[in-house]
Amino acid sequence: MKTSAVFFASLLALGCARSAEPSERVSNVTLNVADMAQTGMSSMGGGGAAETANRVERRMPPTMEPNIVADQMVVPEPQAPSVELEDVPTPEALLHPDQLTDEAPATFVVEMRTSKGTITMDVTRAWSPNGADRFYNLVKEGYFTNVAFFRVISGFMAQAGIHGDPAVNRVWRNAGIEDERPQESNTRGMVSFAMGGPNSRSNQFFINFGDNSRLDSMGFAPFARVRDMAAVDALYSGYGEGAPRGRGPAQGRLQAQGNAYLQQEFPRMDYILSARIVEN
């Protein structure tokens, strides 16, 4: 079970690592996966480094290879984005994360309108006061408008939170909140912030598809629960893990280029179109 815990935690930690350039992200991924293989940080039932590396490889989605026809490379035609995003100006408040510090109510409800339907979350501040406060301020100030579910891994989790405006990403990259001991477990439907190290929870959250309770001991503290998982289960997961290990976006490029990058190269990606706080 130790390998599973290390691997799942590595997935989420790598998923929200704050990097300025794509090359930095590539080196981080390579280092962490290689470390797991070389140190053999406990294999499931034995086998050491080789088996650990094989298990890591099998867990990652396959990469997309070019079609080869008559010894010629065929590049697929670009596709129009399946989700049309409205041109919405970025609220000025989002450029000042240090000012978004209102305390959240003891409980509140967030309604997210997504490209696959409505996702309703019940937030409980006692589960993670810092996490609930941060989420409350993000929603209240309109952060989750045209924000992609950029990392959807079937059976594991759906992750969102990198903004479509690169200017917003620049100021939120270092706006982490203090860690908290989890009071609830990362089971199906629970919502937690992603982390890239100590006190790094900032603007990226994930929704658990299944029982990921092994993440609890790693510090991933749930702050909300999804009422109905139908829309979450329908999110497009074909891109899987992010580059370079999977077909998904490279987070360095997404941070730097925003939704322009996603709309051009990942046309089937789903989005949070808007989010609001509703009456309990």
N, C-alpha and C positions, 0 to 999 in steps of 0.2 A: 504493500500500500504506500510505502514511502516514495517509490518512483512516481506513482500516480500523482501524489500531492505535489512533488517537485515539478513535474511536467505541466500540470494544470496551472500552477502558480506561474511558471515560466511563460506559458501562453499569454496570460493576462498581463503580467509585468512587461513582457516584450510588446504587447499590444498597445500600451500607453506610454512607452518610453519616450521621453521628450528629446527629440533630436533636431538639430538645426538643419542638417543636410541629409539627403537620401543616403549618401555613402556612409554616414555615421550610423544610420539605422542598419545597413547591411552588415557592417562590422559587428554591431551589437548582437544581431541574430546569429551570425556565424559563431561568435564566441560562445554564446550561451548554449546553443545546440551541441557544439563540439565539446564543451565542458561536460555536459551530461553524458555524452558517449564515452569520453576518455576516462572520466572518474568513475563511471559505472555506478552512479549514486543510487545504489540498490536497484537491481533489476527485478522484474515481477517473476519471482520463482527462480532466480538465478540466471546465469548466462553472461553476466558481465557486460563489458563495453559494447561488444558487437551486437548482442541482443538488444541492449538499450537503444543503440543507434537505429537498428531496424524498426523498433517499436515507434521511435520518434518519426521515422520516415513514413511509416504506415499511417500515423495519426494525421500527418499533413495532407491536405488535398493534393491531387496530381496537378502538375503544371500543364498548361495548354501548349501543345506542339503545333507548328504550322502544318497544313495539309500538303502532302507531296503527291503530285500527279504528273506522270510522264517526266520524272526527274526535274520538274520545275516547282519552285516554291509558289504556293498560292496564298496570298494575303487576303483574309476575309474582308469583305466590304464593310466600311463603317456603318454602324447602326444608329438610327435616331434614338435619343434617350426615351425610355418608356415612361418616364415621369417628367412632366412639364412643370418647371419651377417658376413661380411668380417672381418678378423682379421687386424685391422688398429692400428698402434701405436699411442699413445696420443702425440700430439704436445707439445713440451716443453713450448711454450708460454702460454698454457692453465693453467699451474701451477703458473702463476704470474699475477693474475687479476689486480693488481695495476699498471701494465705496459701497459695494453690494454685500452688506453684512447684517441685514435685518434678521431677527430671530423668527423662525418659523412657528406657526401654531403647533399645538401638541399633536394634532392630526390634521391632515388636509388631503384633498383629492386632486390629482392632476389628470387632465384629459389631453391625450396626444392624438392629433389627427394625422394619420400616416397614409402613405400610398397604398397600403393594404387594409385600411380600416382604422377604427378607433382603438387606442390602447388606453385603458383607465388604470391608474395606479393609486393605491391607498398608501399614503406616507405616514409613518409613525415616528415622531421625533425621538422618543425614548430609546428606540433601537439604535440610533446613531445621530446624536444631536448635531454634530458638525456636518455630517453628510446631508441630513434633512435641511439644515439651514442653507447650505450651498445650493442644493437642488431647488429649494423654494425661491431663492434669489435669481437663479438662472431662468426658471420658468416665468417668474413675475416680470422680468425685464425683457422677455421675448428672445432669449438665446436660442431656443430650439425651434427655429424657423428655417426650413430648407436644410436641415441637418441630416446627413446620411447615416444609415445603418451600414457602415463601411466594412464591418467584419462580422459575418454571420457564419458560424460553424455548427452544422447540424449536430444535435445531440449534446452540444456544449453550451454555447451562449451567443447572444446577439449584442454587438457593441456599437455605440454611437457617441457623438459628442464633439468630434473635430468640426469646427465651424466652416461654413462655405466661404467666409471672408477671411483671407490670410491676415489682414490687419488685426482681427479679433484673436486669431490663433497666437499671434506674437505676444499679446499681453496676457493671455491666460496660461501660457506654457509654464510659467513659474509661480502660478497663483495657487499653490497647494494648501490644503488644510491639514490640521493635525490628525494623526491616526487615532483610531478608537478600537477598543476590544469588541469584537462582534457579539451582539446580544441575541441574534437570530441566525439561522443557518441558510446557506446558499442552496436552497432546494428549488424545485421548479416554480417559476413565476416570481422569484425574489429578485430584487433590483439592488445592485451595489455599484460603487464607483470602482473604476479600474485604477491600478497603481503602477508606478514605475520605480518604486523605491520608498523609503520612509517619508511620510508626510507629503506625498505627491498627488493625493486625490485632488482633482481640479475640475474638469469639465466633461470627462468621459465616463459613461456608465454602461453597465451591461445587464441584460436580462437572462437569467438562467433557464435553459431549456429542460434540464433534468436535475438530478440530485448531484450537485457539486459541493457537497458539504465538506469535502476534503480541503476546500479553499478557506474554510473558517479559521483554521489554525494559522493560515498565512496572513490573516488580518483583513480580509475582504469583508467589510461590514455591511450587511443589507440594511436599507433604510425604507424600503417600500415593497409592496406586493402587487402584482398585476392581477386584476379581477378575472379577466377572461383572456386566455392565451391564443385565441383563434387568429388574431391579426399578427401576433408575434410568430406563430408557427408558419404563417404564410409568407414571411419575409424571404426574399430571394437569397439563397445560400450557395448558388453555383460558383461564386468566386472563391468562397472558402477563406483559407488563411491568407494573410497579406504577403506581398513580395518580400524577400525573394523565394520563400519556401512554398508559396501558393500562388494562386491566380489573382488574388485580391490586390488592392491598392498598396503602394509603398507609402507608409505614413509620412515620411519626410516630404515627399512631393505633395501629398494632400495638405499638410500643414502650410506649405509654401505657396501652393497654387489654388487651393480651395476647390469649390464645386466645378470650376472650369475643367479641371483634371478629370474628375469623376464623370462628368457629362460626356466628355469626349471618349474616354477609354473604358468606362464601365456603365454602359447604357441601361443595363437591367437592374441597377442598384435601386433599393427602396429608400425612402426618406421620411423623416418627421417633417410634415408640412407646417405645422403650428402646434403650440402647446399652451394650455391655460390652466389656472387654478379655478376649480369649481366648488360649489357648496358641498359640504359633507353629506 
